[in-house]
């Protein structure tokens, strides 16, 4: 991909605002195509590898696109397996990003099991800060957020300007439903985290993820012991 010249904040806001209106309702492939054509090598996507749907769609549209994966050191083995399969079988470049501190160093500095005492701080150290560092070279990034996942994501735009990071945020799957995801996985044999077949609606770090109960939304099993629904990666 070509490397585009860096744009000003005002230019990025204008691009995002216009694209958010024009691409609402567009297929995920078209949204990704717009992002690649607009930002070139300054565009990447991220994936938690609960499944590899976004990586698969992006690999078809933008072969070789960089996929940022945050390895917190607390992932289920099933999650790492999806990452490894995706990196071997999908034409994308998986970039594994790790926190500055190992778990042992974090325990020494902040005390053991920070996730059970202050999950916001743990998420910041092991997810948010590493993502911000990884995104420094990009003008735009894509994520697999969907409006049907939870009430907190119901108004997710397909494209918007993320003021907290000064970047354009692209959500190609925002309009997809769980049925759309299931159909795509079946049609393309996309790798899927096996925990999703074992009662988990959403998969994060193992200490802060539980199975969901009937009638709960897909993300109800995340930080269920706290008044917390997001890790902070998806800033406003």
BALOBA-1460 file (C-alpha; in Angstrom, 3 decimals):
// residues 236
<rec num="1" residu="x" x="0.000" y="0.000" z="0.000"/>
<rec num="2" residu="x" x="1.123" y="3.540" z="-0.629"/>
<rec num="3" residu="x" x="1.962" y="5.872" z="2.246"/>
<rec num="4" residu="x" x="-0.185" y="8.979" z="2.143"/>
<rec num="5" residu="x" x="0.984" y="12.350" z="3.454"/>
<rec num="6" residu="x" x="-0.202" y="13.104" z="6.963"/>
<rec num="7" residu="x" x="-3.331" y="15.192" z="7.171"/>
<rec num="8" residu="x" x="-4.294" y="17.887" z="9.635"/>
<rec num="9" residu="x" x="-6.877" y="17.248" z="12.338"/>
<rec num="10" residu="x" x="-9.346" y="19.429" z="10.450"/>
<rec num="11" residu="x" x="-8.845" y="17.386" z="7.278"/>
<rec num="12" residu="x" x="-9.346" y="14.114" z="9.147"/>
<rec num="13" residu="x" x="-12.521" y="15.390" z="10.789"/>
<rec num="14" residu="x" x="-13.897" y="16.486" z="7.423"/>
<rec num="15" residu="x" x="-13.043" y="13.135" z="5.817"/>
<rec num="16" residu="x" x="-14.611" y="11.162" z="8.654"/>
<rec num="17" residu="x" x="-17.768" y="13.257" z="8.824"/>
<rec num="18" residu="x" x="-18.400" y="12.982" z="5.095"/>
<rec num="19" residu="x" x="-17.614" y="9.259" z="4.944"/>
<rec num="20" residu="x" x="-19.768" y="8.521" z="7.979"/>
<rec num="21" residu="x" x="-22.776" y="9.906" z="6.122"/>
<rec num="22" residu="x" x="-21.980" y="8.547" z="2.673"/>
<rec num="23" residu="x" x="-21.032" y="5.037" z="3.802"/>
<rec num="24" residu="x" x="-23.868" y="4.446" z="6.276"/>
<rec num="25" residu="x" x="-25.524" y="1.242" z="5.091"/>
<rec num="26" residu="x" x="-22.682" y="0.383" z="2.693"/>
<rec num="27" residu="x" x="-21.237" y="-3.149" z="2.601"/>
<rec num="28" residu="x" x="-18.255" y="-3.793" z="4.864"/>
<rec num="29" residu="x" x="-16.093" y="-4.355" z="1.795"/>
<rec num="30" residu="x" x="-16.894" y="-0.895" z="0.461"/>
<rec num="31" residu="x" x="-16.129" y="0.737" z="3.801"/>
<rec num="32" residu="x" x="-12.785" y="-1.040" z="4.020"/>
<rec num="33" residu="x" x="-12.032" y="-0.178" z="0.409"/>
<rec num="34" residu="x" x="-12.660" y="3.492" z="1.144"/>
<rec num="35" residu="x" x="-10.325" y="3.384" z="4.155"/>
<rec num="36" residu="x" x="-7.543" y="1.684" z="2.217"/>
<rec num="37" residu="x" x="-7.860" y="4.053" z="-0.741"/>
<rec num="38" residu="x" x="-7.953" y="7.098" z="1.515"/>
<rec num="39" residu="x" x="-5.208" y="6.263" z="4.008"/>
<rec num="40" residu="x" x="-3.037" y="3.652" z="2.323"/>
<rec num="41" residu="x" x="-0.410" y="2.263" z="4.681"/>
<rec num="42" residu="x" x="-1.593" y="4.652" z="7.411"/>
<rec num="43" residu="x" x="-4.653" y="2.420" z="7.914"/>
<rec num="44" residu="x" x="-4.731" y="-0.766" z="9.989"/>
<rec num="45" residu="x" x="-7.349" y="-2.881" z="11.694"/>
<rec num="46" residu="x" x="-7.438" y="-4.421" z="15.138"/>
<rec num="47" residu="x" x="-8.777" y="-7.770" z="16.245"/>
<rec num="48" residu="x" x="-9.333" y="-9.495" z="19.573"/>
<rec num="49" residu="x" x="-9.653" y="-12.772" z="17.628"/>
<rec num="50" residu="x" x="-12.876" y="-13.894" z="19.233"/>
<rec num="51" residu="x" x="-13.290" y="-14.687" z="15.565"/>
<rec num="52" residu="x" x="-11.357" y="-13.688" z="12.453"/>
<rec num="53" residu="x" x="-14.293" y="-12.207" z="10.518"/>
<rec num="54" residu="x" x="-12.992" y="-8.642" z="10.228"/>
<rec num="55" residu="x" x="-9.492" y="-9.884" z="9.384"/>
<rec num="56" residu="x" x="-10.948" y="-12.152" z="6.697"/>
<rec num="57" residu="x" x="-13.050" y="-9.400" z="5.108"/>
<rec num="58" residu="x" x="-10.101" y="-7.004" z="5.228"/>
<rec num="59" residu="x" x="-7.751" y="-9.589" z="3.730"/>
<rec num="60" residu="x" x="-10.055" y="-9.958" z="0.739"/>
<rec num="61" residu="x" x="-10.282" y="-6.203" z="0.183"/>
<rec num="62" residu="x" x="-6.798" y="-5.070" z="1.257"/>
<rec num="63" residu="x" x="-4.396" y="-8.045" z="1.087"/>
<rec num="64" residu="x" x="-1.500" y="-7.618" z="3.470"/>
<rec num="65" residu="x" x="-3.288" y="-5.073" z="5.704"/>
<rec num="66" residu="x" x="-1.816" y="-4.932" z="9.184"/>
<rec num="67" residu="x" x="-3.942" y="-6.463" z="11.948"/>
<rec num="68" residu="x" x="-2.990" y="-5.285" z="15.427"/>
<rec num="69" residu="x" x="-3.550" y="-7.838" z="18.192"/>
<rec num="70" residu="x" x="-3.064" y="-6.841" z="21.829"/>
<rec num="71" residu="x" x="-1.493" y="-9.730" z="23.700"/>
<rec num="72" residu="x" x="-2.268" y="-8.863" z="27.304"/>
<rec num="73" residu="x" x="-0.614" y="-11.979" z="28.680"/>
<rec num="74" residu="x" x="-4.023" y="-12.973" z="30.074"/>
<rec num="75" residu="x" x="-5.689" y="-14.405" z="26.993"/>
<rec num="76" residu="x" x="-7.333" y="-17.805" z="26.809"/>
<rec num="77" residu="x" x="-5.346" y="-20.351" z="24.821"/>
<rec num="78" residu="x" x="-8.327" y="-20.568" z="22.442"/>
<rec num="79" residu="x" x="-7.886" y="-16.880" z="21.556"/>
<rec num="80" residu="x" x="-4.205" y="-17.275" z="20.717"/>
<rec num="81" residu="x" x="-5.087" y="-20.279" z="18.583"/>
<rec num="82" residu="x" x="-7.453" y="-18.171" z="16.439"/>
<rec num="83" residu="x" x="-4.732" y="-15.540" z="16.036"/>
<rec num="84" residu="x" x="-2.204" y="-18.145" z="14.921"/>
<rec num="85" residu="x" x="-4.606" y="-19.789" z="12.462"/>
<rec num="86" residu="x" x="-5.569" y="-16.410" z="11.013"/>
<rec num="87" residu="x" x="-1.950" y="-15.392" z="10.535"/>
<rec num="88" residu="x" x="-1.302" y="-18.600" z="8.577"/>
<rec num="89" residu="x" x="-4.437" y="-18.759" z="6.459"/>
<rec num="90" residu="x" x="-5.624" y="-15.186" z="5.810"/>
<rec num="91" residu="x" x="-3.657" y="-12.723" z="3.619"/>
<rec num="92" residu="x" x="-3.085" y="-10.172" z="6.373"/>
<rec num="93" residu="x" x="-0.080" y="-9.183" z="8.475"/>
<rec num="94" residu="x" x="-0.783" y="-9.939" z="12.127"/>
<rec num="95" residu="x" x="1.167" y="-7.652" z="14.451"/>
<rec num="96" residu="x" x="1.186" y="-8.802" z="18.066"/>
<rec num="97" residu="x" x="1.612" y="-5.922" z="20.510"/>
<rec num="98" residu="x" x="2.492" y="-6.469" z="24.158"/>
<rec num="99" residu="x" x="2.391" y="-4.165" z="27.220"/>
<rec num="100" residu="x" x="5.519" y="-2.465" z="28.512"/>
<rec num="101" residu="x" x="5.292" y="-4.467" z="31.743"/>
<rec num="102" residu="x" x="5.195" y="-8.222" z="32.019"/>
<rec num="103" residu="x" x="2.589" y="-9.607" z="34.391"/>
<rec num="104" residu="x" x="5.309" y="-10.214" z="36.991"/>
<rec num="105" residu="x" x="6.540" y="-6.623" z="36.671"/>
<rec num="106" residu="x" x="2.991" y="-5.312" z="36.934"/>
<rec num="107" residu="x" x="2.387" y="-7.403" z="40.060"/>
<rec num="108" residu="x" x="5.580" y="-6.044" z="41.605"/>
<rec num="109" residu="x" x="4.729" y="-2.419" z="40.794"/>
<rec num="110" residu="x" x="0.957" y="-2.381" z="41.375"/>
<rec num="111" residu="x" x="0.348" y="-5.443" z="43.507"/>
<rec num="112" residu="x" x="-0.895" y="-8.896" z="42.468"/>
<rec num="113" residu="x" x="-4.133" y="-9.456" z="40.561"/>
<rec num="114" residu="x" x="-4.697" y="-5.815" z="39.648"/>
<rec num="115" residu="x" x="-7.537" y="-6.978" z="37.404"/>
<rec num="116" residu="x" x="-9.526" y="-8.083" z="40.468"/>
<rec num="117" residu="x" x="-9.026" y="-4.787" z="42.339"/>
<rec num="118" residu="x" x="-8.820" y="-2.072" z="39.695"/>
<rec num="119" residu="x" x="-9.775" y="-3.456" z="36.274"/>
<rec num="120" residu="x" x="-9.731" y="-0.001" z="34.671"/>
<rec num="121" residu="x" x="-6.062" y="0.413" z="35.524"/>
<rec num="122" residu="x" x="-5.279" y="-3.113" z="34.384"/>
<rec num="123" residu="x" x="-7.038" y="-2.523" z="31.064"/>
<rec num="124" residu="x" x="-5.169" y="0.744" z="30.624"/>
<rec num="125" residu="x" x="-1.775" y="-0.838" z="31.249"/>
<rec num="126" residu="x" x="-2.335" y="-3.988" z="29.217"/>
<rec num="127" residu="x" x="-4.657" y="-2.758" z="26.438"/>
<rec num="128" residu="x" x="-5.249" y="0.967" z="26.100"/>
<rec num="129" residu="x" x="-1.686" y="2.244" z="26.387"/>
<rec num="130" residu="x" x="-0.235" y="-0.486" z="24.116"/>
<rec num="131" residu="x" x="-2.907" y="0.295" z="21.504"/>
<rec num="132" residu="x" x="-2.175" y="4.011" z="21.619"/>
<rec num="133" residu="x" x="1.513" y="3.279" z="21.079"/>
<rec num="134" residu="x" x="0.761" y="0.851" z="18.243"/>
<rec num="135" residu="x" x="-1.541" y="3.326" z="16.481"/>
<rec num="136" residu="x" x="0.946" y="6.213" z="16.597"/>
<rec num="137" residu="x" x="2.020" y="5.712" z="12.977"/>
<rec num="138" residu="x" x="-1.538" y="5.488" z="11.599"/>
<rec num="139" residu="x" x="-4.154" y="8.070" z="10.687"/>
<rec num="140" residu="x" x="-7.062" y="5.621" z="10.725"/>
<rec num="141" residu="x" x="-7.861" y="2.250" z="12.222"/>
<rec num="142" residu="x" x="-10.658" y="-0.260" z="11.966"/>
<rec num="143" residu="x" x="-12.391" y="-2.393" z="14.572"/>
<rec num="144" residu="x" x="-15.059" y="-5.084" z="14.551"/>
<rec num="145" residu="x" x="-17.662" y="-3.302" z="16.694"/>
<rec num="146" residu="x" x="-21.312" y="-4.113" z="15.965"/>
<rec num="147" residu="x" x="-24.405" y="-2.220" z="17.044"/>
<rec num="148" residu="x" x="-26.222" y="-5.368" z="18.116"/>
<rec num="149" residu="x" x="-23.545" y="-6.449" z="20.617"/>
<rec num="150" residu="x" x="-24.710" y="-4.346" z="23.554"/>
<rec num="151" residu="x" x="-26.616" y="-1.152" z="24.421"/>
<rec num="152" residu="x" x="-23.315" y="0.720" z="24.785"/>
<rec num="153" residu="x" x="-22.537" y="0.011" z="21.119"/>
<rec num="154" residu="x" x="-25.996" y="0.617" z="19.668"/>
<rec num="155" residu="x" x="-25.028" y="3.937" z="18.075"/>
<rec num="156" residu="x" x="-21.676" y="2.876" z="16.659"/>
<rec num="157" residu="x" x="-20.982" y="4.861" z="13.448"/>
<rec num="158" residu="x" x="-19.419" y="3.195" z="10.420"/>
<rec num="159" residu="x" x="-16.853" y="6.013" z="10.248"/>
<rec num="160" residu="x" x="-16.167" y="8.819" z="12.698"/>
<rec num="161" residu="x" x="-13.365" y="10.960" z="14.055"/>
<rec num="162" residu="x" x="-12.034" y="9.708" z="17.378"/>
<rec num="163" residu="x" x="-11.191" y="12.892" z="19.249"/>
<rec num="164" residu="x" x="-9.472" y="11.116" z="22.130"/>
<rec num="165" residu="x" x="-6.775" y="9.751" z="19.805"/>
<rec num="166" residu="x" x="-6.990" y="12.184" z="16.910"/>
<rec num="167" residu="x" x="-7.650" y="9.375" z="14.444"/>
<rec num="168" residu="x" x="-10.358" y="8.292" z="12.060"/>
<rec num="169" residu="x" x="-12.165" y="5.225" z="13.395"/>
<rec num="170" residu="x" x="-13.702" y="2.769" z="10.928"/>
<rec num="171" residu="x" x="-16.276" y="0.150" z="11.983"/>
<rec num="172" residu="x" x="-17.046" y="-1.844" z="8.808"/>
<rec num="173" residu="x" x="-19.242" y="-4.388" z="10.624"/>
<rec num="174" residu="x" x="-21.321" y="-1.854" z="12.572"/>
<rec num="175" residu="x" x="-24.514" y="-2.779" z="10.724"/>
<rec num="176" residu="x" x="-23.965" y="-6.532" z="10.855"/>
<rec num="177" residu="x" x="-26.101" y="-8.754" z="13.044"/>
<rec num="178" residu="x" x="-25.031" y="-11.954" z="14.751"/>
<rec num="179" residu="x" x="-26.818" y="-13.807" z="11.946"/>
<rec num="180" residu="x" x="-24.678" y="-11.970" z="9.389"/>
<rec num="181" residu="x" x="-21.555" y="-12.978" z="11.286"/>
<rec num="182" residu="x" x="-22.657" y="-16.612" z="11.513"/>
<rec num="183" residu="x" x="-23.492" y="-16.719" z="7.808"/>
<rec num="184" residu="x" x="-20.131" y="-15.238" z="6.854"/>
<rec num="185" residu="x" x="-18.245" y="-17.676" z="9.074"/>
<rec num="186" residu="x" x="-20.081" y="-20.614" z="7.525"/>
<rec num="187" residu="x" x="-19.636" y="-19.394" z="3.958"/>
<rec num="188" residu="x" x="-15.896" y="-18.732" z="4.295"/>
<rec num="189" residu="x" x="-14.863" y="-21.222" z="7.008"/>
<rec num="190" residu="x" x="-13.509" y="-18.405" z="9.157"/>
<rec num="191" residu="x" x="-11.597" y="-19.371" z="12.333"/>
<rec num="192" residu="x" x="-13.703" y="-18.888" z="15.471"/>
<rec num="193" residu="x" x="-12.814" y="-18.942" z="19.154"/>
<rec num="194" residu="x" x="-14.164" y="-22.229" z="20.468"/>
<rec num="195" residu="x" x="-15.246" y="-20.562" z="23.709"/>
<rec num="196" residu="x" x="-18.096" y="-18.950" z="21.781"/>
<rec num="197" residu="x" x="-19.521" y="-22.452" z="21.403"/>
<rec num="198" residu="x" x="-19.195" y="-23.068" z="25.138"/>
<rec num="199" residu="x" x="-21.481" y="-20.376" z="26.535"/>
<rec num="200" residu="x" x="-19.276" y="-17.316" z="26.193"/>
<rec num="201" residu="x" x="-20.893" y="-14.405" z="24.346"/>
<rec num="202" residu="x" x="-17.738" y="-12.284" z="24.207"/>
<rec num="203" residu="x" x="-14.161" y="-13.304" z="24.939"/>
<rec num="204" residu="x" x="-11.592" y="-11.117" z="26.670"/>
<rec num="205" residu="x" x="-8.951" y="-11.824" z="29.303"/>
<rec num="206" residu="x" x="-9.634" y="-14.983" z="31.276"/>
<rec num="207" residu="x" x="-9.847" y="-13.415" z="34.781"/>
<rec num="208" residu="x" x="-12.560" y="-10.958" z="33.705"/>
<rec num="209" residu="x" x="-14.679" y="-13.116" z="31.394"/>
<rec num="210" residu="x" x="-17.473" y="-15.535" z="32.267"/>
<rec num="211" residu="x" x="-20.167" y="-17.398" z="30.381"/>
<rec num="212" residu="x" x="-23.394" y="-15.495" z="29.735"/>
<rec num="213" residu="x" x="-26.785" y="-16.507" z="31.065"/>
<rec num="214" residu="x" x="-29.867" y="-16.979" z="28.842"/>
<rec num="215" residu="x" x="-31.323" y="-13.605" z="27.907"/>
<rec num="216" residu="x" x="-28.143" y="-11.640" z="28.664"/>
<rec num="217" residu="x" x="-26.490" y="-9.596" z="25.931"/>
<rec num="218" residu="x" x="-23.299" y="-10.924" z="24.416"/>
<rec num="219" residu="x" x="-21.013" y="-8.732" z="26.521"/>
<rec num="220" residu="x" x="-22.676" y="-9.378" z="29.880"/>
<rec num="221" residu="x" x="-19.923" y="-11.823" z="30.770"/>
<rec num="222" residu="x" x="-17.210" y="-9.168" z="30.647"/>
<rec num="223" residu="x" x="-16.220" y="-7.631" z="34.028"/>
<rec num="224" residu="x" x="-19.453" y="-9.028" z="35.457"/>
<rec num="225" residu="x" x="-18.257" y="-8.347" z="39.020"/>
<rec num="226" residu="x" x="-17.796" y="-4.626" z="38.301"/>
<rec num="227" residu="x" x="-19.786" y="-1.666" z="36.997"/>
<rec num="228" residu="x" x="-17.778" y="-1.819" z="33.791"/>
<rec num="229" residu="x" x="-18.775" y="-2.696" z="30.236"/>
<rec num="230" residu="x" x="-15.841" y="-1.524" z="28.089"/>
<rec num="231" residu="x" x="-12.076" y="-1.800" z="28.409"/>
<rec num="232" residu="x" x="-11.403" y="1.722" z="27.131"/>
<rec num="233" residu="x" x="-10.038" y="0.785" z="23.730"/>
<rec num="234" residu="x" x="-12.990" y="2.330" z="21.945"/>
<rec num="235" residu="x" x="-12.699" y="5.935" z="23.011"/>
<rec num="236" residu="x" x="-15.117" y="8.648" z="21.928"/>
